[in-house]
Amino acid sequence: MEKITVDARGLSCPQPVIETKRVLDKHSSGTVEILVDTVTSRENVLRYVTNAGWKGGWREQDGGYAVTATK
């Protein structure tokens, strides 16, 4: 299974959500990791991921966050 990474660090909301949507719309399953650097971006991306029907999670990584979407 391919793992796709979206690097949304340094982007202001709602751009991390838009980048996440762009990738999730192209894939019906798999694992997508979205890198963000603020709590607000983490929460907005996680909310979008779960509302889109993907299983979401997150962890701290390199001073930011890695949100994982799995389906």
CHARMM internal coordinates of N, CA and C (Angstrom, degrees):
IC EDIT
DIST 1 N 1 CA 1.4432
DIST 1 CA 1 C 1.5191
ANGL 1 N 1 CA 1 C 108.29
DIST 1 C 2 N 1.2837
ANGL 1 CA 1 C 2 N 116.63
DIHE 1 N 1 CA 1 C 2 N 129.66
DIST 2 N 2 CA 1.4542
ANGL 1 C 2 N 2 CA 123.02
DIHE 1 CA 1 C 2 N 2 CA -178.21
DIST 2 CA 2 C 1.5332
ANGL 2 N 2 CA 2 C 111.04
DIHE 1 C 2 N 2 CA 2 C -76.46
DIST 2 C 3 N 1.3265
ANGL 2 CA 2 C 3 N 115.95
DIHE 2 N 2 CA 2 C 3 N 138.45
DIST 3 N 3 CA 1.4617
ANGL 2 C 3 N 3 CA 120.88
DIHE 2 CA 2 C 3 N 3 CA 175.41
DIST 3 CA 3 C 1.5158
ANGL 3 N 3 CA 3 C 107.77
DIHE 2 C 3 N 3 CA 3 C -108.13
DIST 3 C 4 N 1.3083
ANGL 3 CA 3 C 4 N 115.86
DIHE 3 N 3 CA 3 C 4 N 125.09
DIST 4 N 4 CA 1.4614
ANGL 3 C 4 N 4 CA 122.09
DIHE 3 CA 3 C 4 N 4 CA -178.31
DIST 4 CA 4 C 1.5211
ANGL 4 N 4 CA 4 C 108.23
DIHE 3 C 4 N 4 CA 4 C -106.68
DIST 4 C 5 N 1.3155
ANGL 4 CA 4 C 5 N 117.22
DIHE 4 N 4 CA 4 C 5 N 137.64
DIST 5 N 5 CA 1.4599
ANGL 4 C 5 N 5 CA 121.48
DIHE 4 CA 4 C 5 N 5 CA 178.82
DIST 5 CA 5 C 1.5225
ANGL 5 N 5 CA 5 C 109.55
DIHE 4 C 5 N 5 CA 5 C -117.04
DIST 5 C 6 N 1.3332
ANGL 5 CA 5 C 6 N 114.83
DIHE 5 N 5 CA 5 C 6 N 131.56
DIST 6 N 6 CA 1.4590
ANGL 5 C 6 N 6 CA 122.51
DIHE 5 CA 5 C 6 N 6 CA 174.90
DIST 6 CA 6 C 1.5251
ANGL 6 N 6 CA 6 C 106.93
DIHE 5 C 6 N 6 CA 6 C -111.27
DIST 6 C 7 N 1.3131
ANGL 6 CA 6 C 7 N 117.31
DIHE 6 N 6 CA 6 C 7 N 116.79
DIST 7 N 7 CA 1.4645
ANGL 6 C 7 N 7 CA 120.54
DIHE 6 CA 6 C 7 N 7 CA 179.26
DIST 7 CA 7 C 1.5265
ANGL 7 N 7 CA 7 C 108.56
DIHE 6 C 7 N 7 CA 7 C -94.47
DIST 7 C 8 N 1.3358
ANGL 7 CA 7 C 8 N 115.25
DIHE 7 N 7 CA 7 C 8 N 99.92
DIST 8 N 8 CA 1.4693
ANGL 7 C 8 N 8 CA 120.74
DIHE 7 CA 7 C 8 N 8 CA -178.70
DIST 8 CA 8 C 1.5252
ANGL 8 N 8 CA 8 C 111.07
DIHE 7 C 8 N 8 CA 8 C -107.71
DIST 8 C 9 N 1.3295
ANGL 8 CA 8 C 9 N 116.24
DIHE 8 N 8 CA 8 C 9 N 17.17
DIST 9 N 9 CA 1.4661
ANGL 8 C 9 N 9 CA 119.50
DIHE 8 CA 8 C 9 N 9 CA 178.81
DIST 9 CA 9 C 1.5236
ANGL 9 N 9 CA 9 C 109.37
DIHE 8 C 9 N 9 CA 9 C -66.15
DIST 9 C 10 N 1.3195
ANGL 9 CA 9 C 10 N 115.49
DIHE 9 N 9 CA 9 C 10 N 138.81
DIST 10 N 10 CA 1.4586
ANGL 9 C 10 N 10 CA 120.49
DIHE 9 CA 9 C 10 N 10 CA 178.58
DIST 10 CA 10 C 1.5120
ANGL 10 N 10 CA 10 C 113.63
DIHE 9 C 10 N 10 CA 10 C 86.32
DIST 10 C 11 N 1.3255
ANGL 10 CA 10 C 11 N 117.40
DIHE 10 N 10 CA 10 C 11 N -4.86
DIST 11 N 11 CA 1.4580
ANGL 10 C 11 N 11 CA 120.59
DIHE 10 CA 10 C 11 N 11 CA 179.40
DIST 11 CA 11 C 1.5273
ANGL 11 N 11 CA 11 C 109.59
DIHE 10 C 11 N 11 CA 11 C -94.07
DIST 11 C 12 N 1.3100
ANGL 11 CA 11 C 12 N 116.33
DIHE 11 N 11 CA 11 C 12 N 141.35
DIST 12 N 12 CA 1.4633
ANGL 11 C 12 N 12 CA 121.27
DIHE 11 CA 11 C 12 N 12 CA 177.81
DIST 12 CA 12 C 1.5143
ANGL 12 N 12 CA 12 C 110.06
DIHE 11 C 12 N 12 CA 12 C -87.62
DIST 12 C 13 N 1.3318
ANGL 12 CA 12 C 13 N 115.02
DIHE 12 N 12 CA 12 C 13 N 149.99
DIST 13 N 13 CA 1.4682
ANGL 12 C 13 N 13 CA 120.00
DIHE 12 CA 12 C 13 N 13 CA 176.99
DIST 13 CA 13 C 1.5248
ANGL 13 N 13 CA 13 C 109.01
DIHE 12 C 13 N 13 CA 13 C -63.69
DIST 13 C 14 N 1.2917
ANGL 13 CA 13 C 14 N 117.67
DIHE 13 N 13 CA 13 C 14 N 139.96
DIST 14 N 14 CA 1.4660
ANGL 13 C 14 N 14 CA 128.89
DIHE 13 CA 13 C 14 N 14 CA 12.13
DIST 14 CA 14 C 1.5336
ANGL 14 N 14 CA 14 C 114.10
DIHE 13 C 14 N 14 CA 14 C -97.05
DIST 14 C 15 N 1.3265
ANGL 14 CA 14 C 15 N 118.92
DIHE 14 N 14 CA 14 C 15 N 14.42
DIST 15 N 15 CA 1.4635
ANGL 14 C 15 N 15 CA 120.85
DIHE 14 CA 14 C 15 N 15 CA -173.98
DIST 15 CA 15 C 1.5349
ANGL 15 N 15 CA 15 C 113.17
DIHE 14 C 15 N 15 CA 15 C -57.80
DIST 15 C 16 N 1.3517
ANGL 15 CA 15 C 16 N 121.21
DIHE 15 N 15 CA 15 C 16 N -40.70
DIST 16 N 16 CA 1.4736
ANGL 15 C 16 N 16 CA 118.67
DIHE 15 CA 15 C 16 N 16 CA 176.79
DIST 16 CA 16 C 1.5320
ANGL 16 N 16 CA 16 C 112.73
DIHE 15 C 16 N 16 CA 16 C -59.51
DIST 16 C 17 N 1.3230
ANGL 16 CA 16 C 17 N 117.19
DIHE 16 N 16 CA 16 C 17 N -37.21
DIST 17 N 17 CA 1.4732
ANGL 16 C 17 N 17 CA 120.46
DIHE 16 CA 16 C 17 N 17 CA 178.01
DIST 17 CA 17 C 1.5264
ANGL 17 N 17 CA 17 C 109.84
DIHE 16 C 17 N 17 CA 17 C -68.54
DIST 17 C 18 N 1.3038
ANGL 17 CA 17 C 18 N 117.55
DIHE 17 N 17 CA 17 C 18 N -40.50
DIST 18 N 18 CA 1.4728
ANGL 17 C 18 N 18 CA 121.14
DIHE 17 CA 17 C 18 N 18 CA 179.53
DIST 18 CA 18 C 1.5265
ANGL 18 N 18 CA 18 C 109.92
DIHE 17 C 18 N 18 CA 18 C -63.75
DIST 18 C 19 N 1.3407
ANGL 18 CA 18 C 19 N 116.93
DIHE 18 N 18 CA 18 C 19 N -43.39
DIST 19 N 19 CA 1.4669
ANGL 18 C 19 N 19 CA 119.99
DIHE 18 CA 18 C 19 N 19 CA 178.28
DIST 19 CA 19 C 1.5276
ANGL 19 N 19 CA 19 C 110.91
DIHE 18 C 19 N 19 CA 19 C -64.24
DIST 19 C 20 N 1.3315
ANGL 19 CA 19 C 20 N 116.50
DIHE 19 N 19 CA 19 C 20 N -39.20
DIST 20 N 20 CA 1.4653
ANGL 19 C 20 N 20 CA 120.58
DIHE 19 CA 19 C 20 N 20 CA 177.66
DIST 20 CA 20 C 1.5183
ANGL 20 N 20 CA 20 C 110.82
DIHE 19 C 20 N 20 CA 20 C -63.97
DIST 20 C 21 N 1.3093
ANGL 20 CA 20 C 21 N 116.86
DIHE 20 N 20 CA 20 C 21 N -46.27
DIST 21 N 21 CA 1.4747
ANGL 20 C 21 N 21 CA 121.30
DIHE 20 CA 20 C 21 N 21 CA 179.34
DIST 21 CA 21 C 1.5271
ANGL 21 N 21 CA 21 C 110.39
DIHE 20 C 21 N 21 CA 21 C -58.96
DIST 21 C 22 N 1.3118
ANGL 21 CA 21 C 22 N 116.36
DIHE 21 N 21 CA 21 C 22 N -42.27
DIST 22 N 22 CA 1.4656
ANGL 21 C 22 N 22 CA 121.13
DIHE 21 CA 21 C 22 N 22 CA -178.72
DIST 22 CA 22 C 1.5364
ANGL 22 N 22 CA 22 C 110.47
DIHE 21 C 22 N 22 CA 22 C -58.39
DIST 22 C 23 N 1.3109
ANGL 22 CA 22 C 23 N 117.31
DIHE 22 N 22 CA 22 C 23 N -41.37
DIST 23 N 23 CA 1.4698
ANGL 22 C 23 N 23 CA 121.00
DIHE 22 CA 22 C 23 N 23 CA -178.90
DIST 23 CA 23 C 1.5354
ANGL 23 N 23 CA 23 C 111.02
DIHE 22 C 23 N 23 CA 23 C -76.44
DIST 23 C 24 N 1.3266
ANGL 23 CA 23 C 24 N 117.43
DIHE 23 N 23 CA 23 C 24 N -45.23
DIST 24 N 24 CA 1.4667
ANGL 23 C 24 N 24 CA 119.48
DIHE 23 CA 23 C 24 N 24 CA -177.92
DIST 24 CA 24 C 1.5190
ANGL 24 N 24 CA 24 C 111.60
DIHE 23 C 24 N 24 CA 24 C -64.37
DIST 24 C 25 N 1.3264
ANGL 24 CA 24 C 25 N 117.30
DIHE 24 N 24 CA 24 C 25 N -32.31
DIST 25 N 25 CA 1.4705
ANGL 24 C 25 N 25 CA 120.29
DIHE 24 CA 24 C 25 N 25 CA 178.38
DIST 25 CA 25 C 1.5259
ANGL 25 N 25 CA 25 C 111.91
DIHE 24 C 25 N 25 CA 25 C -64.96
DIST 25 C 26 N 1.3194
ANGL 25 CA 25 C 26 N 117.48
DIHE 25 N 25 CA 25 C 26 N -23.71
DIST 26 N 26 CA 1.4704
ANGL 25 C 26 N 26 CA 121.45
DIHE 25 CA 25 C 26 N 26 CA -178.25
DIST 26 CA 26 C 1.5209
ANGL 26 N 26 CA 26 C 112.68
DIHE 25 C 26 N 26 CA 26 C -88.24
DIST 26 C 27 N 1.3481
ANGL 26 CA 26 C 27 N 117.66
DIHE 26 N 26 CA 26 C 27 N -12.28
DIST 27 N 27 CA 1.4614
ANGL 26 C 27 N 27 CA 121.29
DIHE 26 CA 26 C 27 N 27 CA -174.67
DIST 27 CA 27 C 1.5229
ANGL 27 N 27 CA 27 C 109.59
DIHE 26 C 27 N 27 CA 27 C -129.03
DIST 27 C 28 N 1.3231
ANGL 27 CA 27 C 28 N 115.93
DIHE 27 N 27 CA 27 C 28 N 137.39
DIST 28 N 28 CA 1.4615
ANGL 27 C 28 N 28 CA 119.78
DIHE 27 CA 27 C 28 N 28 CA 178.83
DIST 28 CA 28 C 1.5256
ANGL 28 N 28 CA 28 C 111.65
DIHE 27 C 28 N 28 CA 28 C -95.73
DIST 28 C 29 N 1.3343
ANGL 28 CA 28 C 29 N 117.48
DIHE 28 N 28 CA 28 C 29 N -14.40
DIST 29 N 29 CA 1.4531
ANGL 28 C 29 N 29 CA 121.05
DIHE 28 CA 28 C 29 N 29 CA 178.21
DIST 29 CA 29 C 1.5293
ANGL 29 N 29 CA 29 C 109.04
DIHE 28 C 29 N 29 CA 29 C -160.41
DIST 29 C 30 N 1.3334
ANGL 29 CA 29 C 30 N 114.75
DIHE 29 N 29 CA 29 C 30 N 171.66
DIST 30 N 30 CA 1.4539
ANGL 29 C 30 N 30 CA 120.06
DIHE 29 CA 29 C 30 N 30 CA 179.24
DIST 30 CA 30 C 1.5106
ANGL 30 N 30 CA 30 C 110.76
DIHE 29 C 30 N 30 CA 30 C 121.77
DIST 30 C 31 N 1.3139
ANGL 30 CA 30 C 31 N 115.57
DIHE 30 N 30 CA 30 C 31 N -160.79
DIST 31 N 31 CA 1.4592
ANGL 30 C 31 N 31 CA 122.06
DIHE 30 CA 30 C 31 N 31 CA 179.40
DIST 31 CA 31 C 1.5204
ANGL 31 N 31 CA 31 C 108.85
DIHE 30 C 31 N 31 CA 31 C -127.53
DIST 31 C 32 N 1.3231
ANGL 31 CA 31 C 32 N 114.70
DIHE 31 N 31 CA 31 C 32 N 127.68
DIST 32 N 32 CA 1.4575
ANGL 31 C 32 N 32 CA 121.05
DIHE 31 CA 31 C 32 N 32 CA 178.43
DIST 32 CA 32 C 1.5219
ANGL 32 N 32 CA 32 C 107.29
DIHE 31 C 32 N 32 CA 32 C -123.79
DIST 32 C 33 N 1.3225
ANGL 32 CA 32 C 33 N 116.04
DIHE 32 N 32 CA 32 C 33 N 128.17
DIST 33 N 33 CA 1.4588
ANGL 32 C 33 N 33 CA 121.54
DIHE 32 CA 32 C 33 N 33 CA 177.51
DIST 33 CA 33 C 1.5226
ANGL 33 N 33 CA 33 C 108.16
DIHE 32 C 33 N 33 CA 33 C -109.43
DIST 33 C 34 N 1.3376
ANGL 33 CA 33 C 34 N 115.74
DIHE 33 N 33 CA 33 C 34 N 126.09
DIST 34 N 34 CA 1.4583
ANGL 33 C 34 N 34 CA 121.44
DIHE 33 CA 33 C 34 N 34 CA -178.67
DIST 34 CA 34 C 1.5270
ANGL 34 N 34 CA 34 C 107.99
DIHE 33 C 34 N 34 CA 34 C -112.91
DIST 34 C 35 N 1.3171
ANGL 34 CA 34 C 35 N 116.77
DIHE 34 N 34 CA 34 C 35 N 119.17
DIST 35 N 35 CA 1.4647
ANGL 34 C 35 N 35 CA 122.09
DIHE 34 CA 34 C 35 N 35 CA -179.55
DIST 35 CA 35 C 1.5238
ANGL 35 N 35 CA 35 C 108.99
DIHE 34 C 35 N 35 CA 35 C -92.86
DIST 35 C 36 N 1.3309
ANGL 35 CA 35 C 36 N 116.46
DIHE 35 N 35 CA 35 C 36 N 124.51
DIST 36 N 36 CA 1.4609
ANGL 35 C 36 N 36 CA 122.07
DIHE 35 CA 35 C 36 N 36 CA 178.46
DIST 36 CA 36 C 1.5224
ANGL 36 N 36 CA 36 C 108.40
DIHE 35 C 36 N 36 CA 36 C -133.89
DIST 36 C 37 N 1.3333
ANGL 36 CA 36 C 37 N 116.34
DIHE 36 N 36 CA 36 C 37 N 166.32
DIST 37 N 37 CA 1.4607
ANGL 36 C 37 N 37 CA 117.99
DIHE 36 CA 36 C 37 N 37 CA -175.63
DIST 37 CA 37 C 1.5238
ANGL 37 N 37 CA 37 C 114.17
DIHE 36 C 37 N 37 CA 37 C -124.43
DIST 37 C 38 N 1.3220
ANGL 37 CA 37 C 38 N 118.43
DIHE 37 N 37 CA 37 C 38 N 7.63
DIST 38 N 38 CA 1.4630
ANGL 37 C 38 N 38 CA 119.73
DIHE 37 CA 37 C 38 N 38 CA 176.82
DIST 38 CA 38 C 1.5289
ANGL 38 N 38 CA 38 C 109.77
DIHE 37 C 38 N 38 CA 38 C -132.71
DIST 38 C 39 N 1.3294
ANGL 38 CA 38 C 39 N 114.65
DIHE 38 N 38 CA 38 C 39 N 155.90
DIST 39 N 39 CA 1.4697
ANGL 38 C 39 N 39 CA 119.86
DIHE 38 CA 38 C 39 N 39 CA 177.68
DIST 39 CA 39 C 1.5250
ANGL 39 N 39 CA 39 C 109.94
DIHE 38 C 39 N 39 CA 39 C -63.90
DIST 39 C 40 N 1.3272
ANGL 39 CA 39 C 40 N 117.14
DIHE 39 N 39 CA 39 C 40 N -39.51
DIST 40 N 40 CA 1.4618
ANGL 39 C 40 N 40 CA 120.49
DIHE 39 CA 39 C 40 N 40 CA -179.73
DIST 40 CA 40 C 1.5168
ANGL 40 N 40 CA 40 C 111.00
DIHE 39 C 40 N 40 CA 40 C -61.56
DIST 40 C 41 N 1.3215
ANGL 40 CA 40 C 41 N 117.20
DIHE 40 N 40 CA 40 C 41 N -45.21
DIST 41 N 41 CA 1.4662
ANGL 40 C 41 N 41 CA 120.42
DIHE 40 CA 40 C 41 N 41 CA 178.13
DIST 41 CA 41 C 1.5172
ANGL 41 N 41 CA 41 C 110.50
DIHE 40 C 41 N 41 CA 41 C -63.24
DIST 41 C 42 N 1.3388
ANGL 41 CA 41 C 42 N 116.94
DIHE 41 N 41 CA 41 C 42 N -42.82
DIST 42 N 42 CA 1.4692
ANGL 41 C 42 N 42 CA 120.87
DIHE 41 CA 41 C 42 N 42 CA 178.81
DIST 42 CA 42 C 1.5195
ANGL 42 N 42 CA 42 C 110.69
DIHE 41 C 42 N 42 CA 42 C -57.54
DIST 42 C 43 N 1.3179
ANGL 42 CA 42 C 43 N 116.73
DIHE 42 N 42 CA 42 C 43 N -48.84
DIST 43 N 43 CA 1.4693
ANGL 42 C 43 N 43 CA 120.24
DIHE 42 CA 42 C 43 N 43 CA -177.80
DIST 43 CA 43 C 1.5241
ANGL 43 N 43 CA 43 C 111.78
DIHE 42 C 43 N 43 CA 43 C -67.15
DIST 43 C 44 N 1.3192
ANGL 43 CA 43 C 44 N 117.99
DIHE 43 N 43 CA 43 C 44 N -40.38
DIST 44 N 44 CA 1.4665
ANGL 43 C 44 N 44 CA 120.46
DIHE 43 CA 43 C 44 N 44 CA 179.47
DIST 44 CA 44 C 1.5326
ANGL 44 N 44 CA 44 C 111.56
DIHE 43 C 44 N 44 CA 44 C -66.50
DIST 44 C 45 N 1.3224
ANGL 44 CA 44 C 45 N 116.88
DIHE 44 N 44 CA 44 C 45 N -42.70
DIST 45 N 45 CA 1.4674
ANGL 44 C 45 N 45 CA 120.50
DIHE 44 CA 44 C 45 N 45 CA 178.86
DIST 45 CA 45 C 1.5243
ANGL 45 N 45 CA 45 C 110.16
DIHE 44 C 45 N 45 CA 45 C -66.61
DIST 45 C 46 N 1.3270
ANGL 45 CA 45 C 46 N 117.31
DIHE 45 N 45 CA 45 C 46 N -43.78
DIST 46 N 46 CA 1.4646
ANGL 45 C 46 N 46 CA 120.72
DIHE 45 CA 45 C 46 N 46 CA 179.53
DIST 46 CA 46 C 1.5291
ANGL 46 N 46 CA 46 C 110.81
DIHE 45 C 46 N 46 CA 46 C -61.60
DIST 46 C 47 N 1.3228
ANGL 46 CA 46 C 47 N 117.30
DIHE 46 N 46 CA 46 C 47 N -41.43
DIST 47 N 47 CA 1.4621
ANGL 46 C 47 N 47 CA 121.46
DIHE 46 CA 46 C 47 N 47 CA 178.07
DIST 47 CA 47 C 1.5336
ANGL 47 N 47 CA 47 C 110.26
DIHE 46 C 47 N 47 CA 47 C -62.92
DIST 47 C 48 N 1.3276
ANGL 47 CA 47 C 48 N 116.58
DIHE 47 N 47 CA 47 C 48 N -43.76
DIST 48 N 48 CA 1.4682
ANGL 47 C 48 N 48 CA 118.89
DIHE 47 CA 47 C 48 N 48 CA 179.46
DIST 48 CA 48 C 1.5291
ANGL 48 N 48 CA 48 C 110.64
DIHE 47 C 48 N 48 CA 48 C -63.74
DIST 48 C 49 N 1.3222
ANGL 48 CA 48 C 49 N 116.54
DIHE 48 N 48 CA 48 C 49 N -44.01
DIST 49 N 49 CA 1.4712
ANGL 48 C 49 N 49 CA 121.47
DIHE 48 CA 48 C 49 N 49 CA -177.99
DIST 49 CA 49 C 1.5321
ANGL 49 N 49 CA 49 C 110.62
DIHE 48 C 49 N 49 CA 49 C -57.97
DIST 49 C 50 N 1.3230
ANGL 49 CA 49 C 50 N 116.70
DIHE 49 N 49 CA 49 C 50 N -48.22
DIST 50 N 50 CA 1.4684
ANGL 49 C 50 N 50 CA 119.24
DIHE 49 CA 49 C 50 N 50 CA -177.44
DIST 50 CA 50 C 1.5306
ANGL 50 N 50 CA 50 C 111.19
DIHE 49 C 50 N 50 CA 50 C -70.85
DIST 50 C 51 N 1.3247
ANGL 50 CA 50 C 51 N 117.35
DIHE 50 N 50 CA 50 C 51 N -36.81
DIST 51 N 51 CA 1.4683
ANGL 50 C 51 N 51 CA 119.78
DIHE 50 CA 50 C 51 N 51 CA 177.19
DIST 51 CA 51 C 1.5249
ANGL 51 N 51 CA 51 C 112.03
DIHE 50 C 51 N 51 CA 51 C -66.59
DIST 51 C 52 N 1.3231
ANGL 51 CA 51 C 52 N 116.61
DIHE 51 N 51 CA 51 C 52 N -25.79
DIST 52 N 52 CA 1.4628
ANGL 51 C 52 N 52 CA 121.18
DIHE 51 CA 51 C 52 N 52 CA 178.44
DIST 52 CA 52 C 1.5312
ANGL 52 N 52 CA 52 C 112.04
DIHE 51 C 52 N 52 CA 52 C -82.95
DIST 52 C 53 N 1.3379
ANGL 52 CA 52 C 53 N 117.15
DIHE 52 N 52 CA 52 C 53 N 0.60
DIST 53 N 53 CA 1.4561
ANGL 52 C 53 N 53 CA 120.50
DIHE 52 CA 52 C 53 N 53 CA 175.92
DIST 53 CA 53 C 1.5198
ANGL 53 N 53 CA 53 C 114.63
DIHE 52 C 53 N 53 CA 53 C 92.41
DIST 53 C 54 N 1.3312
ANGL 53 CA 53 C 54 N 117.40
DIHE 53 N 53 CA 53 C 54 N 11.10
DIST 54 N 54 CA 1.4517
ANGL 53 C 54 N 54 CA 121.54
DIHE 53 CA 53 C 54 N 54 CA 177.95
DIST 54 CA 54 C 1.5283
ANGL 54 N 54 CA 54 C 108.38
DIHE 53 C 54 N 54 CA 54 C -99.17
DIST 54 C 55 N 1.3182
ANGL 54 CA 54 C 55 N 116.61
DIHE 54 N 54 CA 54 C 55 N 154.00
DIST 55 N 55 CA 1.4575
ANGL 54 C 55 N 55 CA 121.03
DIHE 54 CA 54 C 55 N 55 CA 174.29
DIST 55 CA 55 C 1.5255
ANGL 55 N 55 CA 55 C 107.56
DIHE 54 C 55 N 55 CA 55 C -83.00
DIST 55 C 56 N 1.3198
ANGL 55 CA 55 C 56 N 116.26
DIHE 55 N 55 CA 55 C 56 N 126.80
DIST 56 N 56 CA 1.4619
ANGL 55 C 56 N 56 CA 119.97
DIHE 55 CA 55 C 56 N 56 CA -176.35
DIST 56 CA 56 C 1.5053
ANGL 56 N 56 CA 56 C 113.19
DIHE 55 C 56 N 56 CA 56 C -113.24
DIST 56 C 57 N 1.3001
ANGL 56 CA 56 C 57 N 115.26
DIHE 56 N 56 CA 56 C 57 N 153.46
DIST 57 N 57 CA 1.4565
ANGL 56 C 57 N 57 CA 122.84
DIHE 56 CA 56 C 57 N 57 CA 174.88
DIST 57 CA 57 C 1.5130
ANGL 57 N 57 CA 57 C 108.23
DIHE 56 C 57 N 57 CA 57 C -159.33
DIST 57 C 58 N 1.3086
ANGL 57 CA 57 C 58 N 116.36
DIHE 57 N 57 CA 57 C 58 N 171.07
DIST 58 N 58 CA 1.4681
ANGL 57 C 58 N 58 CA 118.94
DIHE 57 CA 57 C 58 N 58 CA 177.55
DIST 58 CA 58 C 1.5159
ANGL 58 N 58 CA 58 C 110.04
DIHE 57 C 58 N 58 CA 58 C -153.10
DIST 58 C 59 N 1.3307
ANGL 58 CA 58 C 59 N 113.99
DIHE 58 N 58 CA 58 C 59 N 161.47
DIST 59 N 59 CA 1.4519
ANGL 58 C 59 N 59 CA 121.37
DIHE 58 CA 58 C 59 N 59 CA 174.68
DIST 59 CA 59 C 1.5346
ANGL 59 N 59 CA 59 C 107.91
DIHE 58 C 59 N 59 CA 59 C -150.78
DIST 59 C 60 N 1.3176
ANGL 59 CA 59 C 60 N 115.30
DIHE 59 N 59 CA 59 C 60 N 157.87
DIST 60 N 60 CA 1.4598
ANGL 59 C 60 N 60 CA 119.19
DIHE 59 CA 59 C 60 N 60 CA 176.36
DIST 60 CA 60 C 1.5147
ANGL 60 N 60 CA 60 C 108.80
DIHE 59 C 60 N 60 CA 60 C -76.12
DIST 60 C 61 N 1.3118
ANGL 60 CA 60 C 61 N 116.04
DIHE 60 N 60 CA 60 C 61 N 141.01
DIST 61 N 61 CA 1.4624
ANGL 60 C 61 N 61 CA 120.38
DIHE 60 CA 60 C 61 N 61 CA -179.35
DIST 61 CA 61 C 1.5198
ANGL 61 N 61 CA 61 C 110.26
DIHE 60 C 61 N 61 CA 61 C -154.30
DIST 61 C 62 N 1.3013
ANGL 61 CA 61 C 62 N 116.94
DIHE 61 N 61 CA 61 C 62 N 123.64
DIST 62 N 62 CA 1.4668
ANGL 61 C 62 N 62 CA 123.24
DIHE 61 CA 61 C 62 N 62 CA 174.13
DIST 62 CA 62 C 1.5301
ANGL 62 N 62 CA 62 C 113.30
DIHE 61 C 62 N 62 CA 62 C 51.76
DIST 62 C 63 N 1.3275
ANGL 62 CA 62 C 63 N 116.87
DIHE 62 N 62 CA 62 C 63 N 42.34
DIST 63 N 63 CA 1.4586
ANGL 62 C 63 N 63 CA 120.35
DIHE 62 CA 62 C 63 N 63 CA 179.30
DIST 63 CA 63 C 1.5134
ANGL 63 N 63 CA 63 C 113.92
DIHE 62 C 63 N 63 CA 63 C 78.98
DIST 63 C 64 N 1.3034
ANGL 63 CA 63 C 64 N 117.59
DIHE 63 N 63 CA 63 C 64 N 2.91
DIST 64 N 64 CA 1.4678
ANGL 63 C 64 N 64 CA 122.50
DIHE 63 CA 63 C 64 N 64 CA 177.46
DIST 64 CA 64 C 1.5097
ANGL 64 N 64 CA 64 C 109.23
DIHE 63 C 64 N 64 CA 64 C -133.44
DIST 64 C 65 N 1.3112
ANGL 64 CA 64 C 65 N 115.55
DIHE 64 N 64 CA 64 C 65 N -146.25
DIST 65 N 65 CA 1.4619
ANGL 64 C 65 N 65 CA 120.37
DIHE 64 CA 64 C 65 N 65 CA -177.28
DIST 65 CA 65 C 1.5211
ANGL 65 N 65 CA 65 C 110.14
DIHE 64 C 65 N 65 CA 65 C -137.60
DIST 65 C 66 N 1.3136
ANGL 65 CA 65 C 66 N 114.50
DIHE 65 N 65 CA 65 C 66 N 146.84
DIST 66 N 66 CA 1.4660
ANGL 65 C 66 N 66 CA 121.13
DIHE 65 CA 65 C 66 N 66 CA 172.47
DIST 66 CA 66 C 1.5188
ANGL 66 N 66 CA 66 C 106.84
DIHE 65 C 66 N 66 CA 66 C -115.65
DIST 66 C 67 N 1.3180
ANGL 66 CA 66 C 67 N 115.88
DIHE 66 N 66 CA 66 C 67 N 112.04
DIST 67 N 67 CA 1.4577
ANGL 66 C 67 N 67 CA 121.73
DIHE 66 CA 66 C 67 N 67 CA 176.33
DIST 67 CA 67 C 1.5240
ANGL 67 N 67 CA 67 C 106.95
DIHE 66 C 67 N 67 CA 67 C -92.57
DIST 67 C 68 N 1.3233
ANGL 67 CA 67 C 68 N 116.06
DIHE 67 N 67 CA 67 C 68 N 130.44
DIST 68 N 68 CA 1.4548
ANGL 67 C 68 N 68 CA 120.13
DIHE 67 CA 67 C 68 N 68 CA -178.50
DIST 68 CA 68 C 1.5204
ANGL 68 N 68 CA 68 C 109.77
DIHE 67 C 68 N 68 CA 68 C -112.17
DIST 68 C 69 N 1.3236
ANGL 68 CA 68 C 69 N 115.91
DIHE 68 N 68 CA 68 C 69 N 130.53
DIST 69 N 69 CA 1.4653
ANGL 68 C 69 N 69 CA 123.15
DIHE 68 CA 68 C 69 N 69 CA 175.28
DIST 69 CA 69 C 1.5179
ANGL 69 N 69 CA 69 C 107.40
DIHE 68 C 69 N 69 CA 69 C -113.51
DIST 69 C 70 N 1.3290
ANGL 69 CA 69 C 70 N 115.91
DIHE 69 N 69 CA 69 C 70 N 125.59
DIST 70 N 70 CA 1.4612
ANGL 69 C 70 N 70 CA 120.54
DIHE 69 CA 69 C 70 N 70 CA -178.83
DIST 70 CA 70 C 1.5215
ANGL 70 N 70 CA 70 C 109.47
DIHE 69 C 70 N 70 CA 70 C -130.53
DIST 70 C 71 N 1.3360
ANGL 70 CA 70 C 71 N 115.30
DIHE 70 N 70 CA 70 C 71 N 138.53
DIST 71 N 71 CA 1.4667
ANGL 70 C 71 N 71 CA 119.80
DIHE 70 CA 70 C 71 N 71 CA 177.50
DIST 71 CA 71 C 1.5046
ANGL 71 N 71 CA 71 C 108.80
DIHE 70 C 71 N 71 CA 71 C -149.11
END
COOR INIT
IC SEED 1 N 1 CA 1 C
IC BUILD
